[in-house]
């Protein structure tokens, strides 16, 4: 009989690629991971790993067992979801959220949950959507709040459900002393954007190109509050979603972008947790928090 804990290590290796990455993610030592995978090989009676230069990779049999491991983990989660309906079952939900959701959505959602499910324990990590969605599949988190932009939808993943929480308008933020009235007038202006590789960076650059210019991106930061402060200080222009404005928005001028674009805010959960009452409660509270959000 295969032990679920060892099957998870194999599943993690299939996702992350190296034993050291698996060890870091699960707070094990690399030697412990190697020993457990060696034990799993003995239980399976076939080679699961083979040398690949200085690293190890899954054999064909290893990939086959890793696929079965994923299904076993899903069945385990489904069983726990059904058990969670019991009054005495400990309730815990682990969430990963993008920075604007951490600031604008999580606090009011927790207030709602404290009234409805006071026994529920919610833990949160602020994380970029790309990383959070990966960790969701690796079962580090139970729910991830992420965003996507028109024309730049995120990869659809097997075993992951998406629930649209709502939409968030994206506007052009310029310094209070700027005379600009449209995006096309900012071709010579400095810009603050997220780093290369972020979906929103690609989207924002495309907006500028459509307006007829290549943006002069002088400031890169994942923290959108930093973007807002650069704009307020007169050093940059930026495209910012309304969720950024949990405080004073009078320090910048906001202009509509062509087409009045919005970003979709969605929650991603594993399909195997569909019947988990605690996860469903967190999802509902986040949707209500977004619906009630009114920028200051």
C-alpha positions as a LaTeX table, in Angstrom:
\begin{tabular}{lrrr}
\hline
Residue & $x$ (\AA) & $y$ (\AA) & $z$ (\AA) \\
\hline
Unk1 & 0.00 & 0.00 & 0.00 \\
Unk2 & 1.40 & 3.41 & $-0.98$ \\
Unk3 & 1.67 & 6.04 & 1.72 \\
Unk4 & $-0.06$ & 9.30 & 0.80 \\
Unk5 & 2.75 & 11.41 & 2.24 \\
Unk6 & 5.28 & 9.82 & $-0.12$ \\
Unk7 & 2.90 & 10.10 & $-3.05$ \\
Unk8 & 2.67 & 13.83 & $-2.36$ \\
Unk9 & 6.45 & 14.12 & $-2.57$ \\
Unk10 & 6.36 & 12.49 & $-5.99$ \\
Unk11 & 3.53 & 14.81 & $-7.06$ \\
Unk12 & 5.53 & 17.80 & $-5.85$ \\
Unk13 & 8.60 & 16.64 & $-7.75$ \\
Unk14 & 6.55 & 16.34 & $-10.93$ \\
Unk15 & 5.40 & 19.95 & $-10.44$ \\
Unk16 & 8.59 & 21.61 & $-9.17$ \\
Unk17 & 11.28 & 19.68 & $-11.00$ \\
Unk18 & 13.99 & 19.36 & $-8.34$ \\
Unk19 & 14.32 & 17.69 & $-4.97$ \\
Unk20 & 15.71 & 20.89 & $-3.45$ \\
Unk21 & 12.63 & 22.84 & $-4.56$ \\
Unk22 & 10.36 & 20.16 & $-3.09$ \\
Unk23 & 12.30 & 20.28 & 0.17 \\
Unk24 & 12.06 & 24.06 & 0.37 \\
Unk25 & 8.32 & 24.08 & $-0.37$ \\
Unk26 & 7.49 & 21.45 & 2.24 \\
Unk27 & 10.07 & 22.47 & 4.87 \\
Unk28 & 11.96 & 19.16 & 4.63 \\
Unk29 & 15.66 & 18.59 & 4.14 \\
Unk30 & 16.67 & 17.41 & 0.64 \\
Unk31 & 18.04 & 14.20 & 2.17 \\
Unk32 & 14.65 & 13.45 & 3.77 \\
Unk33 & 12.88 & 13.94 & 0.43 \\
Unk34 & 15.40 & 11.67 & $-1.30$ \\
Unk35 & 15.04 & 8.98 & 1.36 \\
Unk36 & 11.24 & 9.02 & 1.17 \\
Unk37 & 11.26 & 8.85 & $-2.63$ \\
Unk38 & 13.72 & 5.93 & $-2.45$ \\
Unk39 & 11.32 & 4.16 & $-0.10$ \\
Unk40 & 8.47 & 4.84 & $-2.54$ \\
Unk41 & 10.55 & 3.25 & $-5.30$ \\
Unk42 & 10.98 & 0.12 & $-3.18$ \\
Unk43 & 7.24 & $-0.01$ & $-2.54$ \\
Unk44 & 6.50 & 0.44 & $-6.24$ \\
Unk45 & 9.05 & $-2.15$ & $-7.34$ \\
Unk46 & 10.09 & $-0.05$ & $-10.34$ \\
Unk47 & 12.47 & 2.84 & $-10.96$ \\
Unk48 & 10.73 & 6.17 & $-10.49$ \\
Unk49 & 13.77 & 8.45 & $-10.89$ \\
Unk50 & 16.75 & 8.51 & $-13.23$ \\
Unk51 & 19.85 & 10.74 & $-13.56$ \\
Unk52 & 19.60 & 13.81 & $-15.78$ \\
Unk53 & 23.01 & 15.44 & $-15.61$ \\
Unk54 & 23.49 & 16.51 & $-11.99$ \\
Unk55 & 19.75 & 16.30 & $-11.31$ \\
Unk56 & 17.09 & 13.59 & $-11.22$ \\
Unk57 & 14.03 & 13.31 & $-13.41$ \\
Unk58 & 10.97 & 11.09 & $-13.39$ \\
Unk59 & 11.04 & 7.91 & $-15.44$ \\
Unk60 & 8.01 & 6.90 & $-17.49$ \\
Unk61 & 6.86 & 4.81 & $-14.52$ \\
Unk62 & 7.51 & 7.79 & $-12.24$ \\
Unk63 & 5.31 & 10.04 & $-14.36$ \\
Unk64 & 2.60 & 7.38 & $-14.37$ \\
Unk65 & 2.65 & 7.05 & $-10.58$ \\
Unk66 & 2.77 & 10.85 & $-10.20$ \\
Unk67 & $-0.49$ & 11.07 & $-12.17$ \\
Unk68 & $-2.05$ & 8.50 & $-9.84$ \\
Unk69 & $-0.66$ & 10.46 & $-6.88$ \\
Unk70 & $-2.48$ & 13.59 & $-8.06$ \\
Unk71 & $-5.75$ & 11.66 & $-8.18$ \\
Unk72 & $-5.13$ & 10.14 & $-4.74$ \\
Unk73 & $-4.55$ & 13.60 & $-3.28$ \\
Unk74 & $-7.77$ & 14.83 & $-4.90$ \\
Unk75 & $-9.72$ & 11.94 & $-3.35$ \\
Unk76 & $-8.17$ & 12.69 & 0.04 \\
Unk77 & $-9.21$ & 16.34 & $-0.25$ \\
Unk78 & $-12.73$ & 15.41 & $-1.37$ \\
Unk79 & $-13.13$ & 13.16 & 1.65 \\
Unk80 & $-11.91$ & 15.92 & 3.96 \\
Unk81 & $-14.34$ & 18.35 & 2.32 \\
Unk82 & $-17.28$ & 16.06 & 3.13 \\
Unk83 & $-16.04$ & 15.59 & 6.68 \\
Unk84 & $-15.78$ & 19.36 & 7.07 \\
Unk85 & $-19.56$ & 19.57 & 7.24 \\
Unk86 & $-19.29$ & 17.98 & 10.69 \\
Unk87 & $-19.71$ & 20.49 & 13.52 \\
Unk88 & $-16.61$ & 19.19 & 15.31 \\
Unk89 & $-14.30$ & 19.16 & 12.29 \\
Unk90 & $-11.51$ & 21.80 & 12.58 \\
Unk91 & $-12.03$ & 24.55 & 10.01 \\
Unk92 & $-8.99$ & 26.07 & 8.32 \\
Unk93 & $-8.54$ & 27.75 & 4.95 \\
Unk94 & $-5.18$ & 28.85 & 3.55 \\
Unk95 & $-5.34$ & 31.64 & 0.97 \\
Unk96 & $-2.84$ & 33.39 & $-1.30$ \\
Unk97 & $-3.86$ & 36.81 & $-2.56$ \\
Unk98 & $-2.38$ & 39.50 & $-4.80$ \\
Unk99 & $-1.32$ & 42.71 & $-3.01$ \\
Unk100 & $-4.39$ & 44.84 & $-3.80$ \\
Unk101 & $-6.71$ & 42.08 & $-2.59$ \\
Unk102 & $-4.65$ & 41.70 & 0.60 \\
Unk103 & $-5.23$ & 45.36 & 1.38 \\
Unk104 & $-8.75$ & 45.98 & 0.08 \\
Unk105 & $-10.61$ & 42.65 & 0.22 \\
Unk106 & $-9.18$ & 40.42 & 2.93 \\
Unk107 & $-9.87$ & 42.69 & 5.97 \\
Unk108 & $-13.61$ & 43.17 & 5.24 \\
Unk109 & $-13.94$ & 39.51 & 4.22 \\
Unk110 & $-12.45$ & 38.42 & 7.56 \\
Unk111 & $-14.93$ & 40.67 & 9.37 \\
Unk112 & $-17.81$ & 38.92 & 7.60 \\
Unk113 & $-16.36$ & 35.49 & 8.38 \\
Unk114 & $-15.86$ & 36.36 & 12.05 \\
Unk115 & $-19.62$ & 36.93 & 12.28 \\
Unk116 & $-20.66$ & 33.88 & 10.25 \\
Unk117 & $-18.04$ & 31.25 & 11.13 \\
Unk118 & $-16.18$ & 32.39 & 14.26 \\
Unk119 & $-14.48$ & 29.00 & 14.55 \\
Unk120 & $-12.91$ & 29.31 & 11.09 \\
Unk121 & $-9.16$ & 29.90 & 10.95 \\
Unk122 & $-8.02$ & 31.77 & 7.82 \\
Unk123 & $-4.32$ & 32.21 & 7.07 \\
Unk124 & $-3.15$ & 34.51 & 4.29 \\
Unk125 & 0.03 & 35.00 & 2.28 \\
Unk126 & 0.45 & 37.92 & $-0.13$ \\
Unk127 & 1.73 & 36.51 & $-3.40$ \\
Unk128 & 1.84 & 37.32 & $-7.11$ \\
Unk129 & $-0.96$ & 35.53 & $-9.00$ \\
Unk130 & 1.45 & 33.54 & $-11.15$ \\
Unk131 & 3.11 & 32.02 & $-8.10$ \\
Unk132 & $-0.11$ & 31.60 & $-6.14$ \\
Unk133 & $-1.84$ & 29.66 & $-8.91$ \\
Unk134 & 1.12 & 27.29 & $-9.12$ \\
Unk135 & 1.12 & 26.76 & $-5.36$ \\
Unk136 & $-2.62$ & 26.06 & $-5.46$ \\
Unk137 & $-1.95$ & 23.01 & $-7.61$ \\
Unk138 & 0.81 & 22.00 & $-5.22$ \\
Unk139 & $-1.73$ & 22.18 & $-2.37$ \\
Unk140 & 0.13 & 24.87 & $-0.46$ \\
Unk141 & $-3.08$ & 26.95 & $-0.50$ \\
Unk142 & $-6.80$ & 26.20 & $-0.67$ \\
Unk143 & $-7.85$ & 29.39 & $-2.48$ \\
Unk144 & $-6.03$ & 31.98 & $-4.57$ \\
Unk145 & $-7.26$ & 35.46 & $-5.51$ \\
Unk146 & $-5.87$ & 36.55 & $-8.86$ \\
Unk147 & $-6.65$ & 38.83 & $-11.77$ \\
Unk148 & $-6.67$ & 38.75 & $-15.53$ \\
Unk149 & $-6.94$ & 41.39 & $-18.21$ \\
Unk150 & $-8.82$ & 41.44 & $-21.49$ \\
Unk151 & $-6.74$ & 39.69 & $-24.12$ \\
Unk152 & $-4.37$ & 38.28 & $-21.48$ \\
Unk153 & $-6.35$ & 35.52 & $-19.81$ \\
Unk154 & $-4.44$ & 33.20 & $-17.53$ \\
Unk155 & $-3.68$ & 29.58 & $-18.31$ \\
Unk156 & $-6.50$ & 27.15 & $-17.58$ \\
Unk157 & $-5.29$ & 24.29 & $-15.38$ \\
Unk158 & $-6.73$ & 20.82 & $-14.94$ \\
Unk159 & $-8.34$ & 20.28 & $-11.55$ \\
Unk160 & $-8.71$ & 24.01 & $-10.85$ \\
Unk161 & $-12.04$ & 25.87 & $-10.74$ \\
Unk162 & $-12.37$ & 29.61 & $-11.21$ \\
Unk163 & $-15.10$ & 31.80 & $-9.72$ \\
Unk164 & $-15.46$ & 35.38 & $-10.91$ \\
Unk165 & $-15.58$ & 37.62 & $-7.85$ \\
Unk166 & $-16.20$ & 40.79 & $-9.85$ \\
Unk167 & $-14.54$ & 43.37 & $-12.04$ \\
Unk168 & $-12.22$ & 46.24 & $-11.16$ \\
Unk169 & $-11.98$ & 49.33 & $-13.41$ \\
Unk170 & $-8.48$ & 50.28 & $-14.53$ \\
Unk171 & $-7.79$ & 54.00 & $-14.98$ \\
Unk172 & $-4.93$ & 56.21 & $-16.06$ \\
Unk173 & $-3.28$ & 57.95 & $-13.10$ \\
Unk174 & $-1.30$ & 61.14 & $-13.79$ \\
Unk175 & 0.36 & 63.68 & $-11.46$ \\
Unk176 & $-1.98$ & 66.35 & $-10.11$ \\
Unk177 & $-0.12$ & 69.06 & $-12.05$ \\
Unk178 & $-0.29$ & 67.23 & $-15.39$ \\
Unk179 & $-2.32$ & 68.83 & $-18.17$ \\
Unk180 & $-2.81$ & 65.49 & $-19.99$ \\
Unk181 & $-6.35$ & 64.52 & $-20.82$ \\
Unk182 & $-5.71$ & 61.22 & $-22.61$ \\
Unk183 & $-3.24$ & 58.35 & $-22.87$ \\
Unk184 & $-1.89$ & 59.53 & $-26.23$ \\
Unk185 & $-0.60$ & 62.74 & $-24.64$ \\
Unk186 & 1.79 & 60.82 & $-22.36$ \\
Unk187 & 4.22 & 59.50 & $-24.97$ \\
Unk188 & 7.11 & 61.52 & $-23.48$ \\
Unk189 & 6.23 & 60.82 & $-19.86$ \\
Unk190 & 8.01 & 58.39 & $-17.52$ \\
Unk191 & 5.98 & 55.34 & $-16.50$ \\
Unk192 & 5.68 & 53.07 & $-13.48$ \\
Unk193 & 4.76 & 49.47 & $-14.29$ \\
Unk194 & 5.08 & 46.00 & $-12.87$ \\
Unk195 & 8.23 & 43.99 & $-13.76$ \\
Unk196 & 8.69 & 42.08 & $-17.01$ \\
Unk197 & 6.82 & 38.78 & $-17.07$ \\
Unk198 & 3.73 & 40.05 & $-15.25$ \\
Unk199 & 0.54 & 39.81 & $-17.32$ \\
Unk200 & $-0.47$ & 43.35 & $-16.37$ \\
Unk201 & 2.87 & 44.68 & $-17.68$ \\
Unk202 & 2.19 & 43.14 & $-21.09$ \\
Unk203 & $-1.33$ & 44.52 & $-21.06$ \\
Unk204 & $-0.25$ & 48.05 & $-20.07$ \\
Unk205 & 2.50 & 48.20 & $-22.71$ \\
Unk206 & $-0.03$ & 47.12 & $-25.34$ \\
Unk207 & $-2.36$ & 49.96 & $-24.30$ \\
Unk208 & 0.47 & 52.44 & $-24.91$ \\
Unk209 & 1.36 & 50.90 & $-28.26$ \\
Unk210 & $-2.26$ & 51.09 & $-29.35$ \\
Unk211 & $-2.13$ & 54.79 & $-28.45$ \\
Unk212 & 0.89 & 55.17 & $-30.74$ \\
Unk213 & 3.96 & 55.10 & $-28.52$ \\
Unk214 & 6.38 & 52.86 & $-26.67$ \\
Unk215 & 6.29 & 53.66 & $-22.92$ \\
Unk216 & 9.42 & 54.90 & $-21.17$ \\
Unk217 & 9.24 & 52.55 & $-18.18$ \\
Unk218 & 11.66 & 53.97 & $-15.62$ \\
Unk219 & 10.13 & 52.48 & $-12.47$ \\
Unk220 & 9.30 & 48.81 & $-11.87$ \\
Unk221 & 7.54 & 47.57 & $-8.72$ \\
Unk222 & 5.07 & 44.85 & $-7.84$ \\
Unk223 & 3.58 & 47.11 & $-5.16$ \\
Unk224 & 0.93 & 49.28 & $-6.82$ \\
Unk225 & 0.95 & 51.65 & $-3.85$ \\
Unk226 & 4.50 & 52.50 & $-4.90$ \\
Unk227 & 3.18 & 53.29 & $-8.38$ \\
Unk228 & 0.54 & 55.59 & $-6.90$ \\
Unk229 & 3.11 & 57.44 & $-4.79$ \\
Unk230 & 5.42 & 57.94 & $-7.76$ \\
Unk231 & 2.48 & 59.43 & $-9.66$ \\
Unk232 & 1.47 & 61.65 & $-6.74$ \\
Unk233 & 5.05 & 62.95 & $-6.48$ \\
Unk234 & 5.00 & 63.92 & $-10.15$ \\
Unk235 & 7.58 & 61.39 & $-11.34$ \\
Unk236 & 5.48 & 58.96 & $-13.36$ \\
Unk237 & 2.20 & 58.01 & $-14.96$ \\
Unk238 & 0.61 & 54.61 & $-14.31$ \\
Unk239 & $-2.42$ & 52.46 & $-15.06$ \\
Unk240 & $-4.00$ & 51.56 & $-11.74$ \\
Unk241 & $-7.06$ & 49.52 & $-10.74$ \\
Unk242 & $-9.65$ & 51.03 & $-8.41$ \\
Unk243 & $-8.80$ & 48.50 & $-5.65$ \\
Unk244 & $-5.58$ & 50.43 & $-5.08$ \\
Unk245 & $-7.56$ & 53.32 & $-3.65$ \\
Unk246 & $-8.31$ & 52.26 & $-0.10$ \\
Unk247 & $-7.03$ & 55.63 & 1.06 \\
Unk248 & $-6.65$ & 59.11 & $-0.41$ \\
Unk249 & $-6.98$ & 59.20 & $-4.20$ \\
Unk250 & $-7.03$ & 63.01 & $-4.35$ \\
Unk251 & $-3.23$ & 63.05 & $-4.67$ \\
Unk252 & $-3.45$ & 62.03 & $-8.34$ \\
Unk253 & $-5.67$ & 62.77 & $-11.33$ \\
Unk254 & $-7.56$ & 59.78 & $-12.73$ \\
Unk255 & $-8.49$ & 59.65 & $-16.42$ \\
Unk256 & $-10.52$ & 57.07 & $-18.29$ \\
Unk257 & $-8.60$ & 54.76 & $-20.60$ \\
Unk258 & $-9.86$ & 54.01 & $-24.12$ \\
Unk259 & $-12.62$ & 51.42 & $-23.98$ \\
Unk260 & $-13.04$ & 51.77 & $-20.20$ \\
Unk261 & $-11.09$ & 48.55 & $-19.46$ \\
Unk262 & $-11.59$ & 46.45 & $-16.35$ \\
Unk263 & $-9.65$ & 43.59 & $-14.87$ \\
Unk264 & $-11.44$ & 40.44 & $-13.74$ \\
Unk265 & $-10.86$ & 39.45 & $-10.12$ \\
Unk266 & $-11.33$ & 35.71 & $-9.67$ \\
Unk267 & $-10.85$ & 33.08 & $-7.01$ \\
Unk268 & $-9.19$ & 29.81 & $-7.97$ \\
Unk269 & $-9.84$ & 26.65 & $-5.97$ \\
Unk270 & $-9.12$ & 22.99 & $-6.56$ \\
Unk271 & $-12.03$ & 21.05 & $-8.04$ \\
Unk272 & $-11.66$ & 18.52 & $-5.22$ \\
Unk273 & $-12.62$ & 21.17 & $-2.65$ \\
Unk274 & $-15.99$ & 22.03 & $-4.24$ \\
Unk275 & $-17.85$ & 20.53 & $-1.29$ \\
Unk276 & $-15.69$ & 22.20 & 1.35 \\
Unk277 & $-18.04$ & 24.48 & 3.29 \\
Unk278 & $-15.20$ & 26.56 & 4.75 \\
Unk279 & $-13.65$ & 27.28 & 1.34 \\
Unk280 & $-17.08$ & 28.20 & $-0.02$ \\
Unk281 & $-17.64$ & 30.59 & 2.89 \\
Unk282 & $-14.33$ & 32.36 & 2.26 \\
Unk283 & $-15.09$ & 32.63 & $-1.43$ \\
Unk284 & $-18.50$ & 34.18 & $-0.74$ \\
Unk285 & $-17.04$ & 36.67 & 1.76 \\
Unk286 & $-14.40$ & 37.81 & $-0.73$ \\
Unk287 & $-17.06$ & 38.34 & $-3.42$ \\
Unk288 & $-19.13$ & 40.44 & $-1.01$ \\
Unk289 & $-16.10$ & 42.48 & $-0.02$ \\
Unk290 & $-15.36$ & 43.27 & $-3.65$ \\
Unk291 & $-19.00$ & 44.18 & $-4.39$ \\
Unk292 & $-19.02$ & 46.54 & $-1.41$ \\
Unk293 & $-15.68$ & 48.20 & $-2.19$ \\
Unk294 & $-15.98$ & 51.94 & $-2.81$ \\
Unk295 & $-12.72$ & 53.77 & $-3.52$ \\
Unk296 & $-12.17$ & 56.74 & $-1.23$ \\
\hline
\end{tabular}
